[in-house]
Amino acid sequence: MSILSLIRNHDEDINKMIQNEAEYHKYMDEAGKAWDELIKTGISQEQKDLIENIERASGCIGSIHSEISYEKGFSDAIKLIIESLI
């Protein structure tokens, strides 16, 4: 497999892995049920929008944390490989 194929298929592979993860579905279901309960309380559209903004921002924070952690782990792995070859 070429590097271009790996890059091209990267997002597709990640999405498949996520969709096959039971814990992902567990939390998606939990979030859906929580939204349903919240809507039953009769919250306003402004309150829904505020909650969605908080939820989006929290997701972005988690994504940034994961990306930085991944980059750090990858960098550390490369350093270890280089050190083991020297």
Helices and strands as residue ranges (DSSP letters): H 3-19, H 22-40, H 45-85
